[in-house]
Amino acid sequence: MEWQIGNVKIPNRVVVAPMAGVTNSAFRVICKKFGAGYVVCEMISDRGIMYRNKKTLSMMNVDPVEHPMGIQIFGGSKETLVQAAQFVDTKTDADVIDINMGCPVNKVVNTDAGARWLLDPDKVYEMVSYVVDAVSKPVTVKMRIGWDSDHVYAVKNALAAERAGASAIAMHGRTRKQFYSGYADWNVLKEVADALTIPFMGNGDVKSPEDAKRMLDEVGCNAVMIGRAVLGNPWMLKRTVHYLETGELLPEATPEQKISIAKEHLHDLIELKGDYVGVREFRGQAAYYVKGIPHSARTKAALMEATEEAEMDRLFDELLVKVQDYQRERQAKN
């Protein structure tokens, strides 16, 4: 079901959340291949953009297959945030500029950025309005419901961003204090969805296609934003899109499929970042790909030590042989 962020058409209601250290171009391309309607780049520092930091600028490369996609920026002062937004607006292929108001980590919050703004709807309005006025691409905001359980200003903050000219809001149903513990509060997300007139993306505790449908139905959001459930499991996207369209649940990925995509993801990451960085960054992803595969504990440990693509590929291939032997043994017993 198509919807829009400003003038940008999104082909379906399944969105991949921006995740630091994860949603680089290699990962986003895989998510698109598995049917994601919209993807967002991992958050990028406004100062990194301002100082033209080489690593920061390389994070903003957009593969043509990624569209529609957004680049997410964060920062603590309106001057630097506006400059970063203008750079994304005029110097990148992003379709949308997203402002991070939800990152809970101290390193970001202590620079007066990310989730820090959740305590002040006036600051939300001010920062968003300055950015909207400075760019021509649609601006969206990613937030959490509040700072802690005593400061849940979800509706006020969302309305402040809408009033300031945001084209859509995404909100995670946890507070900053929760980080990723406990549960996402879908009741608060529903209050936000009911209050807004611009599109709303709900986020938090969507672990299956059924969860995605339930969130769309119960929260009343325009799209569902999926984060951690996609790690090592891009099939989640394909299964969710299919389920929302047809009501049919496709099977989970087989070990063969998981290993095949893991190797492709690894290769693409190395193409993007080079051997040294690519292999090391992929270690965290590798653990997600082998999760749930029988007899994978030793493979997982070895992958964490691997330093070359060929070594990782060999470990994946050996695991596959183990799994196939295990499956044959079980069939023989039955």
For each residue, the residues with C-beta under 8 A, 3 or more apart:
1: 12 13 244
2: 9 10 11 12
3: 9 10 13 199 222 223
4: 7 8 9 10 199
5: 8 10 38 68 70 95 96 138 140 167 168 199
6: 96 137 138 167 168
7: 4 138
8: 4 5 68 95 96 138
9: 2 3 4 68
10: 2 3 4 5 13 15 37 38 68 223
11: 2 37
12: 1 2 35 37 241 244 245
13: 1 3 10 37 216 222 223 224 244
14: 35 36 37 38 212 223 224 226 237 240 241 244
15: 10 36 37 38 39 40 170 201 223 224 225 226
16: 23 28 31 36 38 39 40 225 226 227 230 237
17: 23 40 142 170 172 203 225 226 227
18: 23 40 41 42 43 70 72 98 100 142
19: 22 23 42 227 228 231
20: 42 43 103
21: 42 281 284
22: 19 27 42 231 284 285
23: 16 17 18 19 27 28 31 39 40 41 42
24: 27 28 41 42 59 269 272 273 281
25: 28 29 41 61 62 63 66 272
26: 29 30 265 268 269 271 272
27: 22 23 24 30 31 265 269 285
28: 16 23 24 25 31 32 39 41 63 66 69
29: 25 26 32 33 63 65 66 268
30: 26 27 33 34 234 261 264 265 268
31: 16 23 27 28 34 36 39 230 234 237
32: 28 29 35 36 39 65 66
33: 29 30 65 234
34: 30 31 234 235 237 238
35: 12 14 32 237 238 240 241 242
36: 14 15 16 31 32 39 237 241
37: 10 11 12 13 14 15 68 223 241
38: 5 10 14 15 16 68 69 70 223
39: 15 16 23 28 31 32 36 66 69 70
40: 15 16 17 18 23 69 70 71 72 96 98 142
41: 18 23 24 25 28 44 59 60 69 70 71 72 94
42: 18 19 20 21 22 23 24 59 72
43: 18 20 72 73 74 100 103
44: 41 48 49 56 59 60 71 72 73 74 84
45: 48 49 56 73 74 75 84
46: 49 50 73 74 75 77 80 81 83 84
47: 50 51 75 80
48: 44 45 51 53 55 56
49: 44 45 46 52 53 56 57 73 83 84 87 88
50: 46 47 80 83 84 87
51: 47 48 56
52: 49 56 57
53: 48 49 56 57
54: 57 58
55: 48 58 59
56: 44 45 48 49 51 52 53 59 60
57: 49 52 53 54 60
58: 54 55 61
59: 24 41 42 44 55 56
60: 41 44 56 57 71 88 92 94
61: 25 58 272
62: 25 66 67 69 71 92 93 94
63: 25 28 29 66
64: 67 93
65: 29 32 33
66: 25 28 29 32 39 62 63 69
67: 62 64 93 95
68: 5 8 9 10 37 38 95 96
69: 28 38 39 40 41 62 66 94 95 96
70: 5 18 38 39 40 41 94 95 96 97 98 140
71: 40 41 44 60 62 88 92 94 96 97 98
72: 18 40 41 42 43 44 98 99 100 142
73: 43 44 45 46 49 81 84 85 88 97 98 99 100
74: 43 44 45 46 81 99 100 103 108 113 114
75: 45 46 47 80 81 84 111 113
76: 80 81 111 112 113 116
77: 46 80 81 112
78: 81 82 126 127 130
79: 82 83
80: 46 47 50 75 76 77 83 84
81: 46 73 74 75 76 77 78 84 85 99 127 130 131
82: 78 79 85 86 130 131 134
83: 46 49 50 79 80 86 87
84: 44 45 46 49 50 73 75 80 81 87 88
85: 73 81 82 88 89 97 99 131 134 135 139
86: 82 83 89 90 134 135
87: 49 50 83 84 90 91 92
88: 49 60 71 73 84 85 91 92 94 97 135 137
89: 85 86 92 97 134 135 136 137
90: 86 87
91: 87 88
92: 60 62 71 87 88 89
93: 62 64 67
94: 41 60 62 69 70 71 88 97 137
95: 5 8 67 68 69 70 137 138
96: 5 6 8 40 68 69 70 71 137 138 139 140 167
97: 70 71 73 85 88 89 94 131 135 137 138 139 140
98: 18 40 70 71 72 73 139 140 141 142 170
99: 72 73 74 81 85 127 128 131 139 140 141 142
100: 18 43 72 73 74 103 108 113 114 142
101: 114 115 117 118 124 141 142 143 144 157 161
102: 114 115 118 142 143 144 171 172 176
103: 20 43 74 100 108 109 113 114 115
104: 108 109 114 115 144 176 177 179
105: 108 109 114
106: 109 110
107: 110 111
108: 74 100 103 104 105 111 113 114 115 116
109: 103 104 105 106 112 113 114 115 116 176
110: 106 107
111: 75 76 107 108
112: 76 77 109 116
113: 74 75 76 100 103 108 109 116 117
114: 74 100 101 102 103 104 105 108 109 117
115: 101 102 103 104 108 109 118 144 147 176
116: 76 108 109 112 113 119
117: 101 113 114 120 123 124 127 157
118: 101 102 115 124 143 144 146 147 151 153 157 176
119: 116 147 151 153
120: 117 123 124
121: 124 125 153 156 157 159 160
122: 125 126 160
123: 117 120 126 127
124: 101 117 118 120 121 127 128 141 157 160 161 164
125: 121 122 128 129 160 161 163 164
126: 78 122 123 129 130 164
127: 78 81 99 117 123 124 130 131 164
128: 99 124 125 131 132 139 141 160 161 164 165 166
129: 125 126 132 133 164 165
130: 78 81 82 126 127 133 134
131: 81 82 85 97 99 127 128 134 135 139
132: 128 129 135 139 164 165 166
133: 129 130 165
134: 82 85 86 89 130 131
135: 85 86 88 89 97 131 132 139
136: 89
137: 6 88 89 94 95 96 97
138: 5 6 7 8 95 96 97 167 168
139: 85 96 97 98 99 128 131 132 135 165 166 167
140: 5 70 96 97 98 99 166 167 168 169 170
141: 98 99 101 124 128 161 166 169 170
142: 17 18 40 72 98 99 100 101 102 169 170 171 172 203
143: 101 102 118 154 157 158 161 169 170 171 172
144: 101 102 104 115 118 171 172 173 174 175 176
145: 152 154 171 172 173 174 175 185 188 189 192
146: 118 149 151 152 153 154 175 176 188
147: 115 118 119 151 153 175 176 177
148: 151 175 176 177
149: 146 152 175 177
150:
151: 118 119 146 147 148 175
152: 145 146 149 175 188
153: 118 119 121 146 147 156 157
154: 143 145 146 157 158 171 188 189 191 192
155: 158 159 191 192 195
156: 121 153 159 160
157: 101 117 118 121 124 143 153 154 160 161
158: 143 154 155 161 162 169 171 192 195 196 200
159: 121 155 156 162 163 195 196
160: 121 122 124 125 128 156 157 163 164
161: 101 124 125 128 141 143 157 158 164 166 169
162: 158 159 166 169 196 197 198
163: 125 159 160
164: 124 125 126 127 128 129 132 160 161
165: 128 129 132 133 139
166: 128 132 139 140 141 161 162 169 198
167: 5 6 96 138 139 140 198 199
168: 5 6 138 140 198 199 200 201 222
169: 140 141 142 143 158 161 162 166 192 196 198 199 200 201
170: 15 17 98 140 141 142 143 200 201 202 203 225
171: 102 142 143 144 145 154 158 189 192 200 201 202 203
172: 17 102 142 143 144 145 184 203 204 225
173: 144 145 183 184 185 186 188 189 202 203 204 205
174: 144 145 178 179 180 181 182 183 184 185 204
175: 144 145 146 147 148 149 151 152 178
176: 102 104 109 115 118 144 146 147 148 179
177: 104 147 148 149
178: 174 175 181 182
179: 104 174 176
180: 174 228
181: 174 178
182: 174 178
183: 173 174 205
184: 172 173 174 189 203 204 205
185: 145 173 174 188 189 204
186: 173 189 190 202 204 205 215 218 219
187: 190 191
188: 145 146 152 154 173 185 191 192
189: 145 154 171 173 184 185 186 192 193 202 204 215 219 221
190: 186 187 193 194 218 219 220
191: 154 155 187 188 194 195
192: 145 154 155 158 169 171 188 189 195 196 200
193: 189 190 196 200 202 219 220 221
194: 190 191 220
195: 155 158 159 191 192
196: 158 159 162 169 192 193 199 200
197: 162
198: 162 166 167 168 169
199: 3 4 5 167 168 169 196 222 223
200: 158 168 169 170 171 192 193 196 221 222 223
201: 15 168 169 170 171 221 222 223 224 225
202: 170 171 173 186 189 193 206 215 216 219 221 223 224 225
203: 17 142 170 171 172 173 184 206 224 225 226 227
204: 172 173 174 184 185 186 189
205: 173 183 184 186 211
206: 202 203 211 212 215 224 225 226 229
207: 211 229
208: 211 212 229 236
209: 212 213 236 239 240 242 243 244 249
210: 213 214 243 249
211: 205 206 207 208 214 215
212: 14 206 208 209 215 216 224 226 240 243 244
213: 209 210 216 217 243 244
214: 210 211 217 218
215: 186 189 202 206 211 212 218 219 221 224
216: 13 202 212 213 219 220 221 223 224 244
217: 213 214 220
218: 186 190 214 215
219: 186 189 190 193 202 215 216
220: 190 193 194 216 217
221: 189 193 200 201 202 215 216 224
222: 3 13 168 199 200 201
223: 3 10 13 14 15 37 38 199 200 201 202 216
224: 13 14 15 201 202 203 206 212 215 216 221 240
225: 15 16 17 170 172 201 202 203 206
226: 14 15 16 17 203 206 212 229 230 236 237 240
227: 16 17 19 203 230
228: 19 180 231
229: 206 207 208 226 233 236
230: 16 31 226 227 233 234 236 237
231: 19 22 228 285 288
232: 258 262 285 286 287 288 289 290 291
233: 229 230 236 253 288
234: 30 31 33 34 230 237 238 261
235: 34 238 239 250 252 253 257
236: 208 209 226 229 230 233 239 240
237: 14 16 31 34 35 36 226 230 234 240 241
238: 34 35 234 235 241 242 250
239: 209 235 236 242 243 249 250 252
240: 14 35 209 212 224 226 236 237 243 244
241: 12 14 35 36 37 237 238 244 245
242: 35 209 238 239 245 246 248 250
243: 209 210 212 213 239 240 246 247 248 249 250
244: 1 12 13 14 209 212 213 216 240 241
245: 12 241 242
246: 242 243
247: 243
248: 242 243
249: 209 210 239 243
250: 235 238 239 242 243
251: 254
252: 235 239
253: 233 235 257 258 261
254: 251 257 258
255: 258 259 293 294 319 320 323
256: 259 260 320
257: 235 253 254 260 261
258: 232 253 254 255 261 262 289 290 293
259: 255 256 262 263 289 293 316 317 319 320
260: 256 257 263 264
261: 30 234 253 257 258 264 265 289
262: 232 258 259 265 266 285 286 289 290 316
263: 259 260 266 267 312 313 316
264: 30 260 261 267 268
265: 26 27 30 261 262 268 269 282 285 289
266: 262 263 269 270 278 279 282 285 286 309 312 313
267: 263 264 270 271 309
268: 26 29 30 264 265 271 272
269: 24 26 27 265 266 272 273 278 281 282 285
270: 266 267 273 274 275 278 279 282 309
271: 26 267 268 278
272: 24 25 26 61 268 269 278
273: 24 269 270 277 278 281
274: 270 277 278
275: 270 278 279 308 309
276: 279 280
277: 273 274 280 281
278: 266 269 270 271 272 273 274 275 281 282 309
279: 266 270 275 276 282 283 306 307 308 309 312
280: 276 277 283 307
281: 21 24 269 273 277 278 284 285
282: 265 266 269 270 278 279 285 286 312
283: 279 280 286 287 303 304 306
284: 21 22 281 287 288
285: 22 27 231 232 262 265 266 269 281 282 288 289
286: 232 262 266 282 283 289 290 300 303 304 312
287: 232 283 284 290 291 300 303 304
288: 231 232 233 284 285 291
289: 232 258 259 261 262 265 285 286
290: 232 258 262 286 287 293 296 299 300 303 319
291: 232 287 288 296
292: 296
293: 255 258 259 290 296 319 323
294: 255 322 323 326
295: 298 299 319 322 323 326
296: 290 291 292 293 299 300 319
297: 300 301
298: 295 301 302
299: 290 295 296 302 303 315 316 318 319 322
300: 286 287 290 296 297 303 304
301: 297 298 304 305
302: 298 299 305 306 315
303: 283 286 287 290 299 300 306 312 315
304: 283 286 287 300 301
305: 301 302
306: 279 283 302 303 311 312 315
307: 279 280 311
308: 275 279 311 312
309: 266 267 270 275 278 279 312 313
310: 313 314
311: 306 307 308 314 315
312: 263 266 279 282 286 303 306 308 309 315 316
313: 263 266 309 310 316 317
314: 310 311 317 318
315: 299 302 303 306 311 312 318 319
316: 259 262 263 299 312 313 319 320
317: 259 313 314 320 321
318: 299 314 315 321 322
319: 255 259 290 293 295 296 299 315 316 322 323
320: 255 256 259 316 317 323 324
321: 317 318 324 325
322: 294 295 299 318 319 325 326
323: 255 293 294 295 319 320 326 327
324: 320 321 327 328
325: 321 322 328 329
326: 294 295 322 323 329 330
327: 323 324 330 331
328: 324 325 331 332
329: 325 326 332 333
330: 326 327 333 334
331: 327 328 334
332: 328 329
333: 329 330
334: 330 331
